[in-house]
């Protein structure tokens, strides 16, 4: 039994590392139904129409319908499958030139963002507004933390007013950021991913499996990893079981980083944690500087 499982795992690992296979060329000569050109292959060299175009059926009508929404072209299904089963290897294939095999990362990002918003606002098995529940949970946690951080009467002194003012400004700043995230989730997430990519790029730009990576290439990789995360969280939100699995899903994002760069697990984990700490420090420092300057000026 163990030998069979081991063999299946080895077969799966070999499949993971194989590049995407495209459909073989057709050898029969075909006449294009649009422009009349006779050719051999899968697409007309003159107008680009597929050689598989035939009479209308329910299947062809459905494929055309999903193509309108960007889901039927350039391997959306294959992209989702590979982001789940071989994310890092798929990203490496895309960066090395297999652009037509996979769905574009940025287009995929906005489609998945729209789908996740629909699911979070009630399009799930329970019809529950998960966004509102998450905001209520955040409000309770934030209020509790603020109450804990408030100075006691013994500690309070002459600078009490300035401390209260600084605290009020911080609360207002975080509230504004939270509102911006609710109002413009896609734009907020794009900015967040860009900022996160900066420290991560410093640690992962010269992996054994992909040396000399450009920042633009790494940004594409980060968006694909974000798409993988969205696939998992959207599915879990649809089933209304995301509360206890957030950390686990976030940890899955380490897999594509390891597969893409070739670093060992220890290097990937340590580098990712350091990147998060650097980002948190920079963001917190920027907010604190803003608060201090505002208090001094006013």
Residue, then its C-alpha position, 0 to 999 in steps of 0.5 A: x500500500x505504501x509503495x503504491x502511494x509512493x509511486x503515485x506521489x512520484x508520478x504526480x511530482x514528475x507531472x508537476x514539473x512538466x511544462x504545459x502540453x498544447x493540443x497537437x496540430x491537425x494534419x487534415x486540410x480544412x477550409x476556413x468557414x469565415x474566409x475560405x482559406x484552405x489550411x492544415x492546423x488548429x487555426x486559420x493563418x489568415x483570420x485566426x478562426x478555430x478549425x473546430x468551428x462547426x454547427x451550433x450546439x448547446x456546448x458551443x453556445x455555452x463556450x461562447x457565453x463564457x468567452x464573453x466574460x473572459x473565462x473561455x479563452x487562453x486556458x482559464x480552466x487549465x490555469x485554475x487547475x495548475x494554480x492549485x496543483x503546480x502553482x510555482x511551476x506554472x508561473x515559471x512556465x508563463x514567465x519563460x514564454x508560455x503566454x498562450x497556455x495560461x490565462x493572463x494574471x492581471x485579468x484573472x486577478x480582477x475576475x476573481x476579485x469580482x467573484x470573491x466580492x459576490x460570494x462574500x456579499x451573499x452568493x454562497x451556500x448560506x446566503x450570508x453576508x460574510x463581509x458584514x460579519x467580518x467587519x463586525x468581528x474586526x470592529x470588536x477586536x479593534x475596540x478591545x485592543x484600543x481599550x487594552x492599550x489605553x494608559x491607566x490613571x496612574x500612567x496619565x500625566x501632562x501629555x494626556x491630551x496629546x496622547x488622546x489626540x494621537x490615538x484619535x488620529x490613528x483610529x481615524x487613519x485606520x478607519x479610513x484605510x478600512x473604508x478604502x478597502x471596502x469601497x475600492x477592494x481591487x485597487x487596495x489589493x493591487x497597491x498592497x500586492x505591489x508593496x508586498x512584492x518589494x521586500x519579497x523580491x529582495x529575498x527571492x530574485x536570485x533563486x536556484x531555479x530562476x536566477x536574475x528575475x526582473x521585478x516586473x516578472x516577480x510582480x506577475x508571480x505575486x499576482x498569480x499567487x494572489x489568484x491562487x489564494x483567491x481561488x481557495x478563499x472564494x471556494x471556502x467562503x462559498x462553503x462558509x467555512x473560511x473562518x478557521x482556515x485563513x492561516x492554512x490558506x495563507x501558508x499555501x502561498x509558500x508553495x509557489x514561492x518554493x517551486x518557482x525559486x527552488x529555495x528550500x523550505x527553511x529559506x522560503x519561510x524565513x524570507x517570507x516572514x522577514x518580508x512581512x515584518x519589513x513591510x509592517x515596520x515600514x507601513x507602521x513607521x509611515x503612519x506614526x510619522x504622519x501622526x507625530x507631524x500632525x500632532x506637532x503642527x496642530 
